[in-house]
């Protein structure tokens, strides 16, 4: 069905890439990092999360605008900017694809293991979840991914807002006079970098969403207004849910006598336990469902999105493609992620930290690249406000990246 008019019906019909971006983003950064920020520091970081999402907005938007204007993906744009940028993206993308696949798959399986009434080994659950994701992606392709992501985001939004309403109704668990630690200390810079680096997502996700948009364009016409409506809905939904998860941590966990776990799996389990003890045992299935939906959606979109970037990079390097090339990369990525879980499970934490650090340090480079690409297109015009926000965002990204490098070298 073709949608070419800028009506609400046409805009809703063009939804897809923005929702997929949101589904990919709402994983560890929201379930773990946002909730931990509220649990550890109360409401002190609320404004920071708002500011970070606002300052990163232009660079994610530029990726969608570039594809809408040129019909080319961001990966093609990176190649046109020069081999140094292109090869740097490929190297970063391979590392992120394998390590992130392993990380989100293991967290998803661990949450399912914790929620099931019977004990099933986490490794077996990893295989089961991976098989389900591959069946959806290999048999249903982009259309199935599109539909499943929309269903997950709908259920996830309803479930998290319901949980927040319950938490607000019960009130904060922190004593009235409780004074928690300050996040604005040098020792907390690593935590802040992790929070900001993947909030709402690494910049490389913009390349994934541009490829999803390109695929969407093969199925139906997508105008600029439709594409930006889809992107804005997905992006600000992601930002809003980050604040919801943050608020859940501040209301349910801040001020508790129990030490807050910093590991992703341990923290997610702790979150479910604290909800059950604070609100009631009946809330355990609700919170378990929220956590699992978060991570299953992220696993599904991470598998598809990174496989698309790997396949696109492979094609742009001049290698011969077949109609099964995308499926081949999808299977290879899935097996590589599973191999990391099987053989390097104990080192997965450091691997994720390395991938996160690498993504954070390279963020200013790819943010500038996205900006450069849209500046080179005469058809793309921006308001004075968006241009000002872009330069402010670049200053923020470069400044924090330099501060982090200096801090690590101290």
N, C-alpha and C positions, 0 to 999 in steps of 0.2 A: 504494500500500500504506500503510495507516494504522498508525502506531506510537504507542501511548498508554501503555504500561507502561514502568516504569523498569528495563528489563533491558538487558544489554549489547547484545543484538541491536537493541533499539529505539534505544539511544543511538548505535550505529554507523549505523543507518538514518537518523538525524536529522542526521548530519554534513553540513556544507556551508558555511554562512556563516562559521564560525570558520576553516575551512581556506582559504576564499577570502580572508579577511582576512590570513592568514599568507602566502598566495601574493602578495598585493599588497604586503605589507610587505617580503618578502625580495627586495629588488632592490638599488637603489643604496645603501641604508642598510647592507646586510649585505655584499654583494659588494665594495663600494668602501669605505664608511666604517669598518665593523668591521675589515676586513682591513688597511686603512691604519693604524688605531689600533695594531694589533699589530705591523705592519711598522715603524712609526716609533718606537714607544715600548716595544716588548717587552710584558712582562706588567704594566706599571704601571697600565694602565687597565682591567684585568680586573674588579676590584671595582666600578669606576664603571659599567660596562656592566650588571652585575648589579643594582646599586642603581637605575639609571635605569629598567630594565624593571620592577622591583618597584614603584617609586613611580608609574609611569604605569598600572599594572594596573587600579586601581579605575575610572578614567575611561573606559577602553575597555569594561570590564565593565558599567558603568552604561548604556551605549548598548544593549547586548543585553538587559539587565534591563528597561529601559523598554519596548522593543518586545515582549518576552515578556509583560509585565504589561498593556500597553494595546492591543496589536495596531497601534499607530501607530509611524511611523518617527521617528527623531530630528529629521529636517527638519520634520515636523509639530510636534514639541515645541518647536523653536526658534521657529517661527511663533507658537505660543501664548504664548511668553515675551515677545513684543513685536516691533514692526517693526524696531527698531534692530538687535537681534540677528539677525533673519531676513535683513534686507538685507545686513548685514555678512557673514553666512555665504554668501549668494549671490555677493557680489563676490569673496570669497576663493576660493570654489569654482570660479568661472569661470576665474580666473587659474590656479589649481592644475590644473584639468582640461586646459587648452590647453598650458601649459608642461610639466607632468609627462608628458603624452602625447608631446610632442616629445622630451623628454629620454630617457625609457625606450625609445622606439622607435629613436632614433639610437644609443643604447648597444647595444641588441639587434642592430641591423643591423651595427654596427661589429665586434662580437664574431663574428658569423657571417662577415663579410668576412674577418676574420683567420683563422678556422678552416678556411674552404673551400680546397680544393687549387687552385682556379682563381680568377682575379681578376675580381670582379663589382663594379661601382660601388656604393658604400654607399647612394646615393640610390635606386637600383633595388631594392636589398635592403629598404630601408624600405618601398617600395611593395608588395613581395612579402609581407613579414611583416604589414603592415597588411591586405592582402587576405586572408591566411590567418585572421587574427584576426576580421575582419568576417564571413567565411564561417561560422566556428564560432559567432559570436554571433548573426548574423542568421538562420541556418538552424536551429541547434540551440537557441538561446535559453538560458535559465537552466540547463536540464538538461545541455546540452552543456558549458557553462562549469563547472558543478559537477563533472562527471565528469573533464574535462580537468585541472582544478585539483587534484583528488585524485591523479590519475596523476602530474602534475608534482611535487607535494609528496612523493609516495612515492619517485620516482626521485631527486629532489634530496636528500632525507634520506639515502638509501642511498649516493649518490655522494659527498656531502660527508663523511660519517662514514668512508667508505673512504679518502678522501684524507687525513683527519686521522690515521687509524691508520697509514697509510704514512709521514706526516710524523713522527709520534711514534717510529716504528720507526727512522727515519733519524737522529733527533735534531736539535736546533737547529743552524742554520748559524752562529750568532753565536759568536765566540771566547769562551772561558771567562771572561776578564777584561774583556770588552767592557762599557763603560758608555755607554749611549745618552743622548740628550737628555731633559730632563724636560718632561712635558706641562703641568705646573702653573706656567706662566709666563704673564704678561699677554699676550704675543705669540701664545700658543696658544689664547686664549679663543675666537677665531673658529672654530678647528677643533673645539674641545670643544662649542661651541654647535651646529655642524653635526652632530656625532656624537650629541648628546643630543636635538636637535630632531626628528630623523627616526629615533629609536631607541625602540621598534621601528618606529614609523611616526608621521606627523603625526596629531594628535587627530581631524582631519576624516575619517580612515579609519573612525572609529567610526560616522559617519553612513552610510558605504557599507555597512558590515557590518549595520547595522540594516535597511537596505533589502533586502539579500540575505536576511536572516532573514524579513522580511515576505513576500518572494517565496516562500521555502521554506514558509511557513505556508499559502500558497494551494494547495500541492501535498499537504501532509500535516500532521497535527496534531503540534505540537512542544511538549512540556511544559517547565516551568521547568528541571527537572533535566537533560533532554536538551539544551536550549539552552545551559545553562551548561557542560555536559560538552563540547559542541562548541566553545564559546568558549575554555574553559580549555585544551583540547588544542591549538587553533590558536595561542593566545597564547603558551603556554609552549614550544611547538615553535618558534615564531618566536624567542623569547628564547634557547632552547638553540642554535639554528643561528647566532645572532649570536655566541655564544661560540665556536662551532666555527670560523667564519670568522675571528674575532679570533685564535684559536689558530693557524690556518694562517698568518696574517701574521707572528705572533711566531716561529713555528718555521722558516718558509721564507725570510722576507725580512728580519727584524730582524738587524742586524749586518752586512748585505751592504755591500760597498763602493759599489754602484750607488745613486745618489740615487733616493729613492722619488718616483714621479710623483704629483701631486695631482689631476690631471684624471681624470675617471671612465673614459673610453675608454682613455687612455694607461696608466692604472694597471692596468686589467683585462688589457690586453695584456702589460704588464710582469709581472703575476702569473703568467700562463700561461708566459711565457718563463723566469721564475725557477724555476718548478716543473720545467720540462723540463730545465733545466741542473743543478738540485739533485738531483732524484730520478732523472731519466732521460728521454730523449726519448719513451719509451713512455707517460709520464704526461700528455703534452700533450693527447691526445684526451679523457682523463678530466676534466682541469681545464677544457678548452674546453667540454665538455658541461655541467659544473656551472655555468659562467658563463652559457652560453646559456640553460639551463633556468631559471636565476634570473630573467633579464631577460625571457624570453618569457612566463613565467607572470605577471610583474609587468605587462607590456604588456597582456596579455589582460584581467587583472582591473582595471587602471586604466581601460581603455576602457569596460568594462561598468559599473564602479562609479560613475565620475564621470558617465557618461551617465544613470544612474538618478537621481543627485542633481539633475542639471540638469532632467530630466523631472519629477521630484517638485516641485522649486521652481517650475517653469513652471505646473504644475497648481495649486499652492497660491496662486499669484498671481492665479488666477481665469481663466486662459486655457482655451479649449476644447481638449479632448484627443480624440485618435482612437486607434484600436488600433495605429497605426503611429508614434505620437509618440515612443516610446522608441527605435525604429530611426532615426527622423529625427535625434534628438539624438546618437545614436551615430555616424552618418555625418558630421554637422556637426562634432562633436568631433574625429573622425579627420582630416577635411580641414583643420581649423584647426591641429591639431598638425603635419600634413604641411606646411602653408604656412609655419609657423615654421621648420621644417627647411630648406625650399627658399629662403626669402627672408631669414631671420635666423640662419642657422647659426652665423655668427661671433659672434653676440650671445647664443647659447643659454646659454653658461656664466653670464654675468651675470643672465640671466632666471631660471635655476634658483636662483642664489644669492638673488635677490630673492624668489622664491616660497618658498624654504626659510626665509628670514629672516622673511617675513610670517607663515608658519605657526608659527614658533617664538614670535614676539611675541604672536600671538593665542591660542596654546595655553592660557594660564591662563584666558582668557575662556570658551572652549568647554569646558574641563575643569570650570569652575564651573557652566556651564550644564547639563552632563550630570549633575553632582551635584545641582543644584537640581531637575532633572526627576524623579529617582528619590526625592528627599526629599519631593516633593509627592504621591507615590503611597503611600497607606496600606498597600497590599498588599506593598510592598517593604520588607523588614526586613534590617538588616545587623548583623553582629557588632561588638563593641567593637573588635576588632582591625582590621577593615576600615575602620571609621569613623576610627580613629586613623591608619591608613595613608593615608586620603584627605586628612586635614588636613595630614599631613606632606608628602604629594605636592603639595598646593596651595602650601605654603610654598616648596618646592623650585622649582616652576614659576614662581611669581611672582618669587622671588629671582633666579633665573638670567635671566629675561626683563628685569628691571630692570638687572641687572649688564651685560647685553649692550647695552641701549639706552645706558647711561652710557658704556660702552666705545666704542661707535660715534660718540658725540658728542664724545669726547675729542680 
